[in-house]
Amino acid sequence: MRGLALGWKAKPFVLAVGILLYCAAVEGQTTPLVITTTSLPDATAGVPYSFAFSAIGGAVPYNWSSVGTLPAGLSLSRAGVLSGTPRAPGAFRLTVVASDASGSGLASKVFPLTVLAQPVAITNSSPLPASTLGTAYSYTFTASGGVAPYRWSAATGLPEGLRLDSGTGVLSGTPQTWGNFSLPVQVTDSLGTTGVKTFVLTIQRPVMSILTASPLPEVTVGAPYSQTLLPSGGAAPYTWSLISGQLPGGLTLDANAGRIAGIPAGAGTFSFTIGVRENGGATASKLFTLNVRTPVLTITTAAPLPGGGTGVNYSQSFAVTGGVAPYSWSLTGDGVPGLLLSPAGVLSGTPSSAGTFHLTVNVRDSGGAAAAKVFPLTITARPLAFATGGQLPDATVGAAYSAPAAATGGTPPYTWSVNGLPEGLNMNPATGVITGTPVVPGPALFTVRVTDTLNASVVDVFRISIGLPPAPGIRIEGLPDTANPADQLTLTLNAASPYPLPITGQLSLNFAPAAGAGDDTIQFSTGGRTVDFSINAGSTAAVFSSPQVALQTGTVAGTITAAVRLASAGVEITPSPPPTHAIRIERSQPTLTSARLTRTATGFSIEITGYSTAREVTQAVFRFGAAPGQRLEQPEITMDVRNLFTAWFEDAASAPFGSQFTFTQAFTVSGDAAVVTPQTVILRNSLGESSITVQ
């Protein structure tokens, strides 16, 4: 069995050897080297790439190479692998060469290779860094892919105050509105491919505060006071207001300047809260305290007192400064027989004893403060006295005056002297007659001394009430009875006759609207609804701080009333009733001032500005045209806008603008929006209609 097995195996072994020899003989033959790769897959610029070429025939291994320049970023290895990261897109032709191990086999082939551009994309993330209203802002957008350079644009309008630089992609500026905004940003590369990404930008309201420290600097009753509050944050202009509490009597808050000013009338510690609003609507408030102190109580009457005589009426008034009126006067210690000091501070009576007396005069104010002063008073036995009462006849500024002073007793002739006589008046030292023309109004107190030939003298306080002449009539000139809205009327003021003293005055405006709230745009050209003026003594023409003053009529129907108040020498002399002039602004159809077209990707919008004195707009009509050869399905659109405009005119936020409005209507166009041309806008109300061409 074993031999049989060996014999059987010998034949296959020989056959196997023969087969191997046959195969070796076949492999030893020279076959052509052929590159079997048929095409190359596309590459993308900036994306790693790898591809292995293949071939048959010849003697392995193969050695691969290329002829010419490969696309930048790619290389071909000896093993036939094309790899790397292509840098630039384009269409390339690669000549690839393969040689076999014997060196005699050689093959080459040309392959087209397309390097695609990497899609352009914006690399920034949303939301963008927040901005603050009124504060400079800058942010740079970046992109990848595509082919630089890039161009940047915003698909819709940016927040007011910001702009996007098309070359650098920098979003910059100073925001003028606050809120959350959606910003579709588009980048376009040099090949025209685009990438779009929407970003959220939050524009914050500024943090407001009031820098002025509390408590405010102290002030004294009757002393002028001024303190300007300082805001921090936000954007001017600022508006100030008293939120709670009360300012000291006599002090007021200027809403525009933030200044507390005036002359305080009463003492105490006052607490109040002041608020401020900046231009963008941000607010802040702060609690302040202000101490108004009482001035030091002081008796100002000079010592010694004027002498008196026995049997002769005597009167001496004491004066005081500081403290809080009313005052209460009293004497301590020994007095002068026959003289009494009244609670009002008048020492009077008929002395019955001669001698030199030392009077301790006391005064106490309503707050409990007290002061005292010692006054020597000599009473002589010589009965020199005034025969004239202390209250002289009244005088009038600018009118001639004459009043005598008389004395009795003593040894004539008398010599007269006076101290503190009102300006414009004089006393004859020999006769005691007071003459002249007074120039300053008000109650005048002055002392008169009479001395006889024996040098005995008496002094008394005299009074003259100097009044003002009646105020002249004032004419408000240049203002019509009926005026157009949104007009500016130049005016002048003139007195009917000259006045002997300078006049100061104020012209103020009041507005009674025919409907709805007021109109803050009604004001003087100098700003605000009051304007100060003056009239020089002896003149009739009013002089304003501005060379020319005009009245802005606003845009709301109603009645504007201009009223005049007058003062002279610190005394109000306004006639009753005050001089006024009324101007009527009539109700009318809407007035249109502009209609502007803005095209969008899907259509367009029209922004209309104007005003309606009647505070009424009921209908809006839009008329359109088409490009040549085109037809519109709907060339005219009529809209009911009554509720829209009523809501605006009834909103308190409209008061600063009167009846002015900005109305924006968006339209979506089915088809090519460029063929539609807005032509005319018409706004109507119950009084009529107005039209305007769309620009």
DASUL-V779971 format. One record per run of one state. SS is the DSSP state (2 for helix, 1 for strand, 0 for the rest). FROM is the first residue (numbers start at 1). LEN is the number of residues. If there is no record, write none. Layout:
# DASUL-V779971
SS | FROM | LEN
SS | FROM | LEN
This chain:
# DASUL-V779971
0 | 1 | 1
2 | 2 | 26
0 | 28 | 6
1 | 34 | 2
0 | 36 | 7
1 | 43 | 2
0 | 45 | 3
1 | 48 | 5
0 | 53 | 2
1 | 55 | 2
0 | 57 | 6
1 | 63 | 5
0 | 68 | 6
1 | 74 | 3
0 | 77 | 4
1 | 81 | 5
0 | 86 | 4
1 | 90 | 10
0 | 100 | 6
1 | 106 | 11
0 | 117 | 4
1 | 121 | 2
0 | 123 | 8
1 | 131 | 2
0 | 133 | 3
1 | 136 | 5
0 | 141 | 2
1 | 143 | 2
0 | 145 | 6
1 | 151 | 4
0 | 155 | 7
1 | 162 | 3
0 | 165 | 5
1 | 170 | 5
0 | 175 | 4
1 | 179 | 10
0 | 189 | 5
1 | 194 | 11
0 | 205 | 4
1 | 209 | 2
0 | 211 | 8
1 | 219 | 2
0 | 221 | 3
1 | 224 | 5
0 | 229 | 2
1 | 231 | 2
0 | 233 | 6
1 | 239 | 7
0 | 246 | 5
1 | 251 | 3
0 | 254 | 5
1 | 259 | 5
0 | 264 | 4
1 | 268 | 10
0 | 278 | 5
1 | 283 | 11
0 | 294 | 4
1 | 298 | 2
0 | 300 | 8
1 | 308 | 2
0 | 310 | 3
1 | 313 | 5
0 | 318 | 2
1 | 320 | 2
0 | 322 | 6
1 | 328 | 5
0 | 333 | 6
1 | 339 | 3
0 | 342 | 4
1 | 346 | 5
0 | 351 | 4
1 | 355 | 10
0 | 365 | 5
1 | 370 | 11
0 | 381 | 4
1 | 385 | 2
0 | 387 | 4
1 | 391 | 1
0 | 392 | 3
1 | 395 | 2
0 | 397 | 3
1 | 400 | 5
0 | 405 | 2
1 | 407 | 2
0 | 409 | 6
1 | 415 | 5
0 | 420 | 5
1 | 425 | 3
0 | 428 | 5
1 | 433 | 5
0 | 438 | 4
1 | 442 | 10
0 | 452 | 5
1 | 457 | 11
0 | 468 | 6
1 | 474 | 4
0 | 478 | 4
1 | 482 | 2
0 | 484 | 4
1 | 488 | 8
0 | 496 | 7
1 | 503 | 11
0 | 514 | 9
1 | 523 | 2
0 | 525 | 5
1 | 530 | 6
0 | 536 | 5
1 | 541 | 1
0 | 542 | 1
1 | 543 | 2
0 | 545 | 4
1 | 549 | 4
0 | 553 | 5
1 | 558 | 11
0 | 569 | 2
1 | 571 | 2
0 | 573 | 7
1 | 580 | 6
0 | 586 | 5
1 | 591 | 9
0 | 600 | 3
1 | 603 | 9
0 | 612 | 7
1 | 619 | 8
0 | 627 | 9
1 | 636 | 5
0 | 641 | 1
2 | 642 | 9
0 | 651 | 1
2 | 652 | 6
0 | 658 | 2
1 | 660 | 9
0 | 669 | 4
2 | 673 | 3
1 | 676 | 10
0 | 686 | 2
1 | 688 | 6
0 | 694 | 2
